[in-house]
């Protein structure tokens, strides 16, 4: 179902997938990648609603059904005339801006009567994986975060991005499970951020799965959006554990 919600600066749109019944249900906020037209992510919707979760796929400004200009053209233009460091700084600034839309989406979802606002989690892939990590740093109030391949496409040769994400995972407000397929564009996120996650929290997890599909693109986006037969049991277990721990802490 296509819905509208108030973003940080404009009315945004996204897709809502709900299980049968009246709830209140636990919920997942799914952060799409950098693709201009993310769509509804029906495969993920079927996976999560079958497990009893609401899935919300908000479209950030400039993507899909939401208004605004997509950021990629402006960055490509700058890359032709500006030093690499300034372009990377501009990319990171885009992420800092867009996380406001992610936080607005999470707040809107938590207020739906069919959602249990105390049992919400967040996930996403690629640029959406970065958004998931930054939202964890921003204290989005989720019970868990599941970033797929955050920053993997832009990882190589971009230490500024590494440092920004490293700082964010250290400050996350809930357990995090970082996943990648072995044939992703770079395994740097798992190697670098995974080391930080293991250092700062025993409940954090990182896993590199076998290659998915025959291309790096398949190992990146398709793995996250269609590979539920590979990672589904692990993610379900991680989320169930996080929600149980949250319920115990709330009752204490």
C-alpha positions as CSV (number, residue, x, y, z in Angstrom):
1,X,0.0,0.0,0.0
2,X,1.4,3.4,-1.0
3,X,1.2,5.9,1.9
4,X,2.3,9.5,2.6
5,X,4.2,10.7,5.7
6,X,5.8,13.9,6.8
7,X,9.5,14.0,6.0
8,X,12.0,16.4,7.5
9,X,11.3,19.0,4.8
10,X,8.4,17.8,2.6
11,X,5.7,15.2,2.4
12,X,7.3,11.9,1.4
13,X,5.8,8.6,0.3
14,X,6.5,4.9,0.8
15,X,5.1,1.4,0.8
16,X,3.5,-0.3,3.7
17,X,3.2,-4.1,4.0
18,X,1.0,-5.4,6.9
19,X,0.2,-8.9,8.2
20,X,-3.3,-10.1,8.5
21,X,-5.0,-9.0,11.7
22,X,-5.2,-5.8,13.8
23,X,-2.0,-5.9,15.7
24,X,-0.2,-4.2,17.2
25,X,2.7,-5.8,15.3
26,X,6.4,-5.4,15.5
27,X,7.7,-3.5,12.6
28,X,10.7,-3.1,10.2
29,X,11.8,0.1,8.6
30,X,13.6,-0.8,5.3
31,X,16.0,1.7,3.9
32,X,16.4,1.4,0.1
33,X,19.7,1.9,-1.7
34,X,20.7,4.7,-4.1
35,X,18.5,3.5,-7.0
36,X,16.3,6.3,-8.3
37,X,13.2,4.1,-8.2
38,X,13.2,1.7,-5.2
39,X,9.7,0.4,-5.6
40,X,7.7,-1.4,-2.9
41,X,10.1,-4.3,-2.3
42,X,7.3,-6.9,-2.4
43,X,9.7,-9.9,-1.8
44,X,10.8,-8.4,1.5
45,X,7.2,-7.5,2.3
46,X,6.2,-11.2,1.9
47,X,9.1,-12.3,4.0
48,X,8.5,-10.0,6.9
49,X,4.7,-10.1,7.0
50,X,4.8,-13.9,7.0
51,X,6.9,-13.6,10.2
52,X,4.3,-11.2,11.7
53,X,6.1,-7.9,11.1
54,X,4.9,-4.8,9.4
55,X,7.4,-3.7,6.8
56,X,7.6,0.0,5.8
57,X,9.7,1.0,2.8
58,X,9.9,4.8,3.0
59,X,11.3,6.6,-0.1
60,X,13.8,9.3,0.9
61,X,13.8,12.7,-0.8
62,X,14.6,12.5,-4.5
63,X,13.9,8.8,-4.7
64,X,10.9,6.8,-6.1
65,X,7.6,8.3,-5.2
66,X,9.0,11.1,-3.0
67,X,9.6,14.6,-4.3
68,X,13.0,16.2,-4.8
69,X,16.1,15.8,-7.0
70,X,18.2,12.6,-6.9
71,X,21.6,13.4,-5.6
72,X,23.7,11.4,-8.1
73,X,23.7,13.8,-11.0
74,X,25.0,16.7,-8.8
75,X,27.7,14.5,-7.4
76,X,28.9,13.3,-10.8
77,X,29.1,16.9,-12.0
78,X,31.2,17.9,-9.0
79,X,33.4,14.9,-9.5
80,X,34.4,16.2,-12.9
81,X,35.8,19.5,-11.5
82,X,36.5,19.1,-7.8
83,X,39.1,17.1,-5.8
84,X,38.0,13.6,-4.6
85,X,38.1,14.6,-1.0
86,X,35.4,17.3,-1.5
87,X,33.2,14.9,-3.5
88,X,33.4,12.3,-0.7
89,X,32.6,15.0,1.9
90,X,29.6,16.0,-0.3
91,X,28.4,12.3,-0.4
92,X,28.7,12.0,3.4
93,X,26.8,15.3,3.7
94,X,24.0,13.8,1.6
95,X,23.8,10.9,4.0
96,X,23.7,13.2,7.0
97,X,20.8,15.0,5.3
98,X,18.8,12.0,4.3
99,X,18.9,10.3,7.7
100,X,16.5,13.0,8.8
101,X,14.0,11.4,6.4
102,X,14.7,8.0,7.8
103,X,14.1,9.2,11.4
104,X,10.9,10.9,10.3
105,X,9.7,7.7,8.7
106,X,10.4,5.7,11.8
107,X,8.6,8.2,14.0
108,X,5.5,8.1,11.7
109,X,5.5,4.3,11.7
110,X,5.7,4.1,15.5
111,X,2.5,6.2,15.7
112,X,0.4,3.8,13.6
113,X,-2.2,2.0,15.8
114,X,-1.4,-1.4,14.3
115,X,2.3,-1.0,15.1
116,X,3.9,-1.7,18.5
117,X,6.3,1.3,18.7
118,X,8.3,-0.4,21.4
119,X,9.2,-3.3,19.0
120,X,10.6,-1.7,16.0
121,X,13.8,-2.6,14.1
122,X,15.6,-1.1,11.0
123,X,17.3,-2.6,8.1
124,X,18.6,-1.5,4.6
125,X,21.1,-2.1,1.9
126,X,24.0,-0.2,0.4
127,X,23.2,3.5,0.8
128,X,20.3,2.3,2.9
129,X,22.8,0.3,4.9
130,X,24.6,3.5,5.6
131,X,21.3,5.2,6.6
132,X,20.7,2.3,9.0
133,X,24.1,2.7,10.6
134,X,23.6,6.5,10.9
135,X,20.1,6.1,12.3
136,X,21.6,3.8,15.0
137,X,24.1,6.5,15.9
138,X,21.2,9.1,16.0
139,X,19.4,7.0,18.6
140,X,16.4,6.1,16.4
141,X,15.0,4.0,19.2
142,X,15.0,0.7,17.3
143,X,15.5,-2.6,19.1
144,X,18.0,-3.7,16.5
145,X,19.6,-2.7,13.2
146,X,20.4,-5.0,10.2
147,X,22.6,-3.2,7.6
148,X,23.4,-5.0,4.4
149,X,26.7,-4.0,2.8
150,X,26.8,-0.4,4.1
151,X,28.9,1.7,1.7
152,X,30.3,-1.4,-0.1
153,X,30.2,0.2,-3.6
154,X,32.1,3.3,-2.5
155,X,34.3,1.6,0.0
156,X,37.6,1.2,-1.8
157,X,39.8,4.2,-1.5
158,X,37.5,6.2,0.7
159,X,38.9,6.3,4.2
160,X,36.7,9.2,5.1
161,X,33.6,7.1,4.7
162,X,35.3,4.3,6.7
163,X,35.9,6.6,9.6
164,X,32.4,8.1,9.5
165,X,30.8,4.7,9.6
166,X,33.2,3.4,12.2
167,X,32.2,6.3,14.6
168,X,28.6,5.5,14.0
169,X,28.6,1.8,14.8
170,X,30.5,2.5,18.0
171,X,27.7,4.9,19.1
172,X,24.8,2.6,18.0
173,X,21.9,2.5,20.5
174,X,21.0,-1.2,20.0
175,X,22.5,-4.4,18.7
176,X,23.6,-4.5,15.0
177,X,23.9,-7.4,12.6
178,X,26.0,-6.5,9.5
179,X,25.6,-8.9,6.5
180,X,27.3,-9.3,3.1
181,X,27.7,-11.9,0.4
182,X,31.2,-12.8,-0.5
183,X,30.9,-11.5,-4.1
184,X,29.9,-8.0,-3.0
185,X,31.8,-5.0,-4.4
186,X,34.0,-4.9,-1.3
187,X,34.1,-6.8,2.0
188,X,35.6,-3.8,3.7
189,X,32.4,-3.0,5.6
190,X,32.4,-6.4,7.3
191,X,36.1,-6.4,7.9
192,X,36.4,-2.9,9.3
193,X,33.0,-2.2,10.8
194,X,32.7,-5.8,11.9
195,X,35.8,-5.5,14.0
196,X,34.3,-2.5,15.8
197,X,31.0,-4.2,16.3
198,X,32.7,-7.2,18.0
199,X,34.7,-4.9,20.2
200,X,31.9,-2.8,21.5
201,X,29.1,-5.3,22.1
202,X,28.7,-9.0,22.5
203,X,25.2,-9.0,21.0
204,X,26.5,-7.5,17.8
205,X,27.0,-9.8,14.8
206,X,28.8,-9.8,11.4
207,X,28.6,-12.5,8.8
208,X,29.9,-12.9,5.3
209,X,27.8,-15.4,3.4
210,X,28.7,-17.4,0.3
211,X,28.6,-15.7,-3.1
212,X,25.0,-15.0,-4.2
213,X,24.4,-15.0,-7.9
214,X,27.0,-14.6,-10.6
215,X,27.8,-10.9,-10.4
216,X,28.9,-8.3,-7.9
217,X,25.6,-6.6,-8.4
218,X,23.8,-9.8,-7.4
219,X,26.0,-10.2,-4.4
220,X,25.2,-6.7,-3.3
221,X,21.6,-5.6,-3.9
222,X,19.9,-8.9,-4.9
223,X,21.4,-10.7,-1.9
224,X,19.8,-8.2,0.5
225,X,16.4,-7.9,-1.3
226,X,15.9,-11.4,-2.6
227,X,18.3,-13.7,-0.6
228,X,15.9,-14.5,2.3
229,X,16.4,-18.2,1.7
230,X,20.1,-17.6,2.7
231,X,20.0,-15.1,5.5
232,X,16.3,-15.2,6.6
233,X,16.7,-17.7,9.5
234,X,19.7,-15.8,10.9
235,X,18.0,-12.4,10.7
236,X,14.8,-13.7,12.2
237,X,16.7,-15.2,15.1
238,X,18.7,-12.0,15.6
239,X,15.5,-9.9,15.6
240,X,13.6,-12.3,17.9
241,X,16.4,-12.2,20.4
242,X,16.6,-8.4,20.3
243,X,12.9,-8.0,20.8
244,X,12.9,-10.5,23.7
245,X,15.8,-8.7,25.3
246,X,14.0,-5.4,24.9
247,X,10.8,-6.7,26.4
248,X,12.7,-8.1,29.5
249,X,14.5,-4.7,29.9
250,X,11.2,-2.8,29.7
251,X,9.6,-5.0,32.3
252,X,12.5,-4.8,34.7
